[in-house]
Amino acid sequence: MLTHPNNKSNEKTLRDFLLEVVPNIKDWGEEYREGIVHRLDRVTSGLIVCAINHETYTFLKNEFKDRKVNKKYLAIVQGNLSSESGKIELPIKRSESNRSKRSIGKNGRLSISEYEVIKKNSGYSLISINLITGRNHQIRAQMEYLNTPVVNDTLYGCLLYTSDAADEGLGVDLGGRRI
């Protein structure tokens, strides 16, 4: 499900649902993102924070802006990172060759992530990522740049997932779901 409308799809979005449930959110917040405190990339699963009143919306937006909210993700990436943990600080900008992507480039906005390898095998790594900043496609662009793209993220250079990761004991239980 899309978080908010875009010019590529006319499907129902989270924002549309919020407007149905709490119609007065249209009077405050960011246009076309009313009630939505932050968003996730379409291919990302996780918690999306929404507010149903202006006071809460303003408070939560400031918490994200002031980096008081911890944004942690798990990802399976193709390949192995050069160290078991680290900090990634790279400038991200819109890709010049593909407008749907972000790329690393000197004129970009600084993106900062911290990672830790949880498990790895010869072909894949399960990593925990803490986003310090929250740029569009941050994890995806950083992992592509490090030659360890997120599994199944063909936009960012990964091959489609095979059973190799699970066969070598890399699967993880996330609330009853195995990835």
Secondary structure, DSSP 8 states (H G I E B T S, - for coil): -BSS-BTTB-S-BHHHHHHHH-GGGGGSSSTTSTTBS----TT--S---B-SSHHHHHHHHHHHHTT-S-EEEEEEEES--SSSEEEEEEEEEE-SS-TT-EEE-TTSEEEEEEEEEEEE-SSEEEEEEEESS--TTHHHHHHHHTT--BTT-GGGT-----THHHHTT---EETTEE-
